[in-house]
Amino acid sequence: MKYLKNRNLKSLESGTLAIELRPGEVELKIAQIHEHLSHTEDLKIQMHVFNNQACALLYLEALVNTELIQTSIIKPLLESNSGDIERFVNSIEVAKSSDVVQIGKYLLDGFCVAVMGNDSAAVMMPIAQSQGRSIEEPRTEQIINGSHEGFIESLSTNIYLLRNRIKSPKLKVKYFTLGSVTNTKVAVLYMNNIADPKIVEECLKRISAIDLDYLYSAGNIDEMIEEHPFSPFPQTIQTERPDRAAAYLIEGKITVVVDGSPSVLVLPITFFSFYQSPDDYNSRWLIGSFYRFIRLISFILAACLPAIYIAIVSYHSEVLPIGILYSVKVSLTYVPLPPILEALLMQTILELLKEAAIRLPSPIAQTIGIVGGLVIGTAVVEAQLVSHTMIVVIGLTAIASFATPLNEFGTSLRVLGFPTMLAAALFGFFGISIMMMVIFIHLCKIETLGIPYFTPFGPFHGKQNFKDIFLRLPIWTVDKDSQNGKNSPLKQLFFGRWKRT
């Protein structure tokens, strides 16, 4: 390629951009950088004199702190008339490059670039402006006890939140840049002495193989690296809680942080991880175990309760006591719709109300909830379109799905409820049994980074892996002595933790 000889920046033509800066006039180098950035008007240029020659400072106005440029770069340069620029500027990280593409990336990262006429390499100094929001508790994962901090959209802040909780030299961070257009920074964190090297290698391999034009959020990475894209169950955890992510890191899992996204990915993950909450470990073990058991029961209720009602009303009414059966039959007397259409109608209305409540501002969303729960529910019953019992069943189903600590998994359960209801309408209890069998077979079949999704049940890994599944046993039951068999958890549970001396 030939070099530009015209100093007028407006007369640049595409295809004449040099790949590297070379010693020459400052205007020529500015023209090359300006051409690379598509003649954007927010590229600011300040001309100064340093070492008795012209020195140009270039930066993108929206990405830098102009006051910091004045105090950290311009003022030291004016006070020092000779020497190397990188020796006088007040900046921790200083880089040099003669590659125009590389210089453009630094400018887009919030760097200030100094170009000298006699030096082919430009000097890049970080003067990025921080516009991120403050750290606050995530609204979708609120807890009663424990930390109330949440991830934000800043990559460095999110890594700080994890580093602040795990002050270990074994916490390793690897950086990637994904998206040919967005150039999004991604950080992969794992405990070097705990995480399985094979799993880490496979995860890094999949992330490095991602080829996208844009990368906006952690969900884009999730979609690219998951093994079973047609499964209704999420195969990674997206969380905004640093305490949850730090706990998974200590367990040997991998955390993926994406710049610009407040959610981080945790993988590999299992089915039972979706029913664990930080509140379980911030309360006494009996309380934590009770609520975890309630959440696991909610899985069956959310997936099967409408289907059980349809099967009983359509095929198996003899299983109900005569008093309850009479009440149900009376409520169905004037309802023209079959039970399957009742359930589908109410489930659809529930999803519409939920989606509307999410999209509207908070005060209006609360009004929508009241209107949907009271006015619409009462109206459809009085209009005899839906029975009273169906309203109760759908309400309990919604509550059970919302009991899941992570919203994405609760949504998956409600989606699975539709084919389960259809199977119940066709075959009764037999159809429900077949659907649940298919669901559990699917849970045992899928994997995340080679780890079975339904561990420790499918495949069975022994009773040692059941300590934190259905119950949250006390922390002192999983110490080194109990693992060696010197003092079993069962003995400690019934005979006390402390011995008399």
HELIX and SHEET records of a PDB file:
HELIX    1   1 LEU A    9  SER A   11  5                                   3    
HELIX    2   2 VAL A   26  HIS A   36  1                                  11    
HELIX    3   3 GLU A   61  LEU A   63  5                                   3    
HELIX    4   4 THR A   66  ILE A   69  1                                   4    
HELIX    5   5 GLN A   70  ILE A   74  3                                   5    
HELIX    6   6 LYS A   75  GLU A   79  1                                   5    
HELIX    7   7 ILE A   85  PHE A   88  1                                   4    
HELIX    8   8 VAL A  100  LEU A  108  1                                   9    
HELIX    9   9 ARG A  139  GLU A  141  5                                   3    
HELIX   10  10 LEU A  155  ARG A  165  1                                  11    
HELIX   11  11 PRO A  197  SER A  208  1                                  12    
HELIX   12  12 ALA A  218  ILE A  225  1                                   8    
HELIX   13  13 PRO A  242  ILE A  250  1                                   9    
HELIX   14  14 PHE A  271  TYR A  275  5                                   5    
HELIX   15  15 PRO A  278  ASN A  282  1                                   5    
HELIX   16  16 TRP A  285  SER A  314  1                                  30    
HELIX   17  17 SER A  317  VAL A  319  5                                   3    
HELIX   18  18 ILE A  322  SER A  331  1                                  10    
HELIX   19  19 PRO A  339  ARG A  359  1                                  21    
HELIX   20  20 SER A  362  ILE A  370  1                                   9    
HELIX   21  21 VAL A  371  ILE A  376  3                                   6    
HELIX   22  22 GLY A  377  GLU A  382  1                                   6    
HELIX   23  23 HIS A  388  PHE A  402  1                                  15    
HELIX   24  24 ASN A  407  PHE A  427  1                                  21    
HELIX   25  25 PHE A  429  LYS A  445  1                                  17    
HELIX   26  26 LYS A  463  PHE A  466  5                                   4    
HELIX   27  27 ILE A  475  VAL A  478  5                                   4    
HELIX   28  28 LYS A  480  GLN A  483  1                                   4    
HELIX   29  29 PRO A  489  PHE A  495  1                                   7    
SHEET    1   A 5 LEU A  43  PHE A  50  0                                        
SHEET    2   A 5 GLN A  53  LEU A  60 -1                                        
SHEET    3   A 5 PHE A 111  MET A 116 -1                                        
SHEET    4   A 5 ALA A 122  PRO A 126 -1                                        
SHEET    5   A 5 ALA A  95  SER A  97 -1                                        
SHEET    1   B 5 LEU A 171  LEU A 178  0                                        
SHEET    2   B 5 THR A 184  MET A 191 -1                                        
SHEET    3   B 5 ILE A 254  VAL A 258 -1                                        
SHEET    4   B 5 VAL A 264  LEU A 267 -1                                        
SHEET    5   B 5 ILE A 237  THR A 239 -1                                        
SHEET    1   C 2 GLU A 447  THR A 448  0                                        
SHEET    2   C 2 ILE A 451  PRO A 452 -1                                        
END                                                                             
